[in-house]
Amino acid sequence: MDRKKNIRWNTLRITAVGFLGIILIGGALLYLPVSNTRPISFMDALFTSVTSVCVTGLVTITPASQFTLFGKVILLLLIQIGGLGVIACTAVFFFLLRRRITLRERLVLQESYGADRLGGIVRMVKKIILGTLAVEGCGAALYAFQFVPEYGPVKGLWYSVFHAVSAFCNAGIDILGENSLADYVTNPIINITTILLIILSGIGFTVWFDVLENGKKLIHREVPGKWWFTRLRLHSKLALIMTLLLIIVGTVFVFFAEYGNPNTIGGMSFGEKLLASMFQSVTTRTAGFYTFSQGAMHDESKLFCSILMFIGGSPGGTAGGTKTTTFAMLFLACLTFVKGGNDTECMGRRISVANFRTGFCVVMVAFSVFITGTIAILAMEPDGIPMINIVYETASAVGTVGLTADLTPHLGRASQAVIMVMMYMGRLGPLTLALIFAGKTHPRDKVRRLPKEQIMVG
């Protein structure tokens, strides 16, 4: 048990320090004259590095016009490293050198990906890396149908690759101009490709493997078709159901809330409004691309999207937030309590109390970071900025989303520093933060247990 705790602690330190190191190296590279078309402050270079490695997408400059080709390649590498994670990228380096992965390194990989068993962990990481590259390649091929005719073969393919990586890694950083994907708001190729890439990365690699494994059994007729979904793990079922549910609810809400808003989707046809609303619903799940002005949305839309950003995607992928399964689990726990039940059950399985403790911790840590950051920025910025815009900004930062109500470049340097810290914390994840701050704890449950006493709640 002590060895397992040491491995977990080492994994957390590697992740935290590794991301920080890559951010500093990235900031230094983006600060170089060869990376820029015009002078850039180190603060802006560092902010861009943070938002790239933390796959967020909030920017203080316009990457399309600020960076040279060299700078954009650095940007792409930072996004890819941030999306895959420090430990996975280290494993890639070992694979390229044909270096054998030691037992201790395998244990770190197992802890990093939350794998059930040690056997096959290296093979699983290889599948994740190859799967990531394959999906990004397919996304680039689809983007090419739009970008190659528009920009020519060389520039079009470069744009296709960059935006496929940015979309799959949920970075939301573009090199098209100042308005993200707003020029393609009614373009089905760009919209649908981006939506698919965001969803595929947002459901998590664990769900990928579970779906593919059971899909093979279905193809080989090892299981009846009607029982295919029931054979998935509970985690996969909840991740898929919550992803679909949140997309539908978000689409419907944005569609009706913004239906008559001439500054967002008001001037579009019915089908175009539906497509733009769906894109907005999906992108709030930690992607960061947008197809209409976020600052022009009604306040109720901003608040609702802030909630979606706080929830985020599913565990085990590139998405941020408190995660869909956490939200589902806590909702089920509340439902069980209201009904007067003892055990929380879902689809023929009982959820352990340890899961609820972890989920509650995740939400509380994320909420604490969100509230602290919001109050800090409110205190430092002038009174003229609407509070809902700051809430939208901080929810976007802690959820590593990248959507902004046209606020990020106009914040003071101190507020931008707060946003950087929030993005870093959001990329590490609430649970990782909690475990790092807790340090190497030694629970005393097995040594002694104190008397129990009830307290009043509610």
Secondary structure, DSSP 8 states (H G I E B T S, - for coil): -HHHHHHHHHHHHHHHHHHHHHHHHHHHHHHSGGGBSS---HHHHHHHHHHHHTT----SS-HHHHB-HHHHHHHHHHHHHHHH-HHHHHHHHHHHTT----HHHHHHHHHHHT-S-STTHHHHHHHHHHHHHHHHHHHHHHHHHHHHHHH-HHHHHHHHHHHHHHHHTT----SS-SSTTGGGTT-HHHHHHHHHHHHHHHT-HHHHHHHHHHHHHHHTTSS-GGGTGGGS-HHHHHHHHHHHHHHHHHHHHHHHHSTT-TTTTTTS-HHHHHHHHHHHHHHTTTT---SS-STTS-HHHHHHHHHHHHH-S-TTSS--SS-HHHHHHHHHHHHHHHHT-SS-EETTEE--HHHHHHHHHHHHHHHHHHHHHHHHHHHHS-TTS-HHHHHHHHHHHHTT----SS-GGGS-HHHHHHHHHHHHHHHH-HHHHHHHHH-S----TTT-----------
